[in-house]
């Protein structure tokens, strides 16, 4: 069948793709659609034609799928966030497990990968402990405060309510919007590099009730800013930390070159038994607290500690995973490139009375190489890399060190599968794979895998 860009076609959605798009076929020709639910019969416009597939935008639903559910959020379809809100949560979990299996089979070459059922989230709404919202002027220079439109990095819609963070967070967003307008604080315009307000970040301790409001601005001060802060603080006494990050550069990121402490604490705390973690404005911490506890417990289970193990934690971040496994190990050595993350890790060790964790600042490739050269040996390596996965030189170091066990935490099934293939082609055997859903209503899936040396 001939397919061209601009064609209007009728399709039946049969599956979900790894990135969250829907899949349909014209004869045997695969079409990826921006939205849809398996079983939907839709009318769509072909937006891109490639040799082996096409991309399309759904125009209307001719006949809805029997499994389709009504999205809870009024911004669904407009927002680039919860793309799967129209799919029942148990069905979402089945797709996520299948995506992990497919990647391990097709990219990793594993015939029957030992993938368990996904550990689902008890809270499928209001589960996030951190959200970032963007300020932007509309066409009439009216202040907008919200999230990115689907498929756009430049367009922001004015957020009315989000079901990802708490209702308190929604109320803070609304108050900040009103007070910013009241005190004439101009929004930042990225293409013109003008304006003041850039981002609003809200962090919450789900188990402590502490709340941080962090304003990211293009300059340190502006007329009306102090009055704005006072009105926000008085409006919500629940706020325990008020911070400001100053980013005068063109880089459109929600961190600053420097930070101002406005009032309250400089951090919030979060509790994952038996530990309490201090989280500063720019710290990394798992955004789903409840699922983070399950993730940490799964890592401990997969480590299968016998007592006396020396553990190496690659990409240790702020040390939360290192601290969590320290109670079972003789010692934990973490490697992390970020100075501020190392500071957070050391502070969290001190506050929790942990004395068997140490952290080395530096690039994981170089530090791991130096540890090998100096003759350091580890019984267990935990790797929690970014989405890009393990650098080939890290894989080489692992195959040189040959620890008896590797526990790999991944946020990307594709790079996980690639790396496991390299390790298992040589000296390791894949024993267990446990997907954990950290982000309900999205296509993202976290995975923990354990490898043992052959």
Secondary structure, DSSP 4 states (H G I P E B T S, - for coil): ----TT-EEEEEEEEE-TTS-EEEEETTEEEEESS--TT-EEEEEEEEE-SSEEEEEEEEEEE--TTB---S-TTTTTBSS-TTTTB-HHHHHHHHHHHHHHHHHHTT--TT--BPPPB--S-SSS-BSEEEEEEEE-TT--EEEEEEBTT-SS-EEE-S--SSS-HHHHHHHHHHHHHHHHTTPPBPBTTTTB-SEEEEEEEE-TTT--EEEEEEESSS--TTHHHHHHHHHHH-TTEEEEEEEE--SS---S--SEEEEEEE-SSEEEEETTEEEEE-TT----SBHHHHHHHHHHHHHHHT--SS-EEEEET-TTSHHHHHHHTTSSEEEEEES-HHHHHHHHHHHHHTT--SEEEEES-HHHHHHHHHHTT---SEEEE---TT---HHHHHHHHHH--SEEEEEES-HHHHHHHHHHHHHHTEEEEEEEEE-SSTTSS--EEEEEEEE-
